[in-house]
């Protein structure tokens, strides 16, 4: 065992690039919500982007190192302390046996990523270490991390800092979401399209790894409120029969029956993942 | 058939937009073809009732290249049609497991025996798997068993519950909230990460009625 969790935070899970190729079995891709931040955390340590890491939602973990290794954090603005001494995101953090790394509440943003020099020894399910909480598989025993969990790092290493501190992740509470039109965009009337393009939407309380529900004046649909169930991907914007928008995220079901009116690009999914309830978004169609 | 861009790194093959055996055969042929020839850069293939979604790695292949390859697929040759499997799934329709059996009896004006006979005598087609891991969308339900969803969904439906909803029947692979009318339960696991998939899109499914003691026995073996 290389380190032990003494506080699991709020929802902390092991994630990686996701579980690809099994979507025909109805298995969601999963993987990191903010891929860019996760890649940065791995890159700081010189890791390949495929290395699994810890994704922490709203509040970070506290861990105690039992061996020497390096770690790096990037993403949401969470307070990071090593043995009660403040440090920052975007840099190599050296940990020695007995050291306590404490990652606090997110002051800005939602998801923080803790990467390790060494590979988290997590069994792979369908070739991925990502946790999929709804069906309780992948990651650490298919669940979020909690006090007492012990994790082993394969090939742990302490590495010297090789660069200056990377500027913290840019996080905003307002966002212009870059998107493409979706398969059912043309089922909308010009009036409905204008409403989608010109409205400001508020991020509701109903946000998680599956999707982000937005609030606005309802978009009243005509006769066709649903489609014959068809594929969905991360970033698909569904217009529900009730007239609300839901943006599908990392744990999105593989298929759905609502109108798919837009699709965010991956960069935009990353920045949306860092937005919280109350955040304001607009859509900007780029094709 | 129409091929459309679907976001930044996916495309969708849209077939004639009606649920039918004919369209299903087309989707199935394309899906098996795509699964058998591995195209470098394809990350996942999601077959559905009338469409196939393909996600790709745009650092390896771009939309226009993939569109060209997909539109060039010729599935006219009968050898491309996959073998048809029939998967038998044991279902216990005992009143203790069929939580809504009594309601279904009343609403459809059918006896429990008639419900069981209608439900277990048809051969169903697995049109697609989606919504949650291992959840089958089955075609071929007897119209006499068409029944609306419950007006108030259950907060928790047990894993393995067999239900009816509108023109569909299916099994909940995981315990989830849901509005289907539950008429029975299967003792076998419909989704297990440690086992190969029980059913695939394009398979046929037959429900085999079992009694409560057989259910309990099989359920024990499963633990």
Interface residues (C-beta under 8 A of the other chain):
Chain A: X20 X21 X22 X23 X24 X25 X26 X27 X28 X29 X125 X126 X132 X134 X135 X137 X138 X180 X182 X183 X228 X229 X230 X231 X232 X233 X235 X236 X253 X254 X255 X256 X260 X263 X264 X265 X266 X287
Chain B: X4 X5 X6 X7 X8 X9 X10 X12 X14 X17 X18 X19 X31 X35 X43 X44 X45 X46 X47 X48 X49 X50 X51 X52 X53 X55 X128 X129 X130 X131 X132 X133 X134 X135 X137 X173 X174 X176 X191 X193 X197 X200 X201
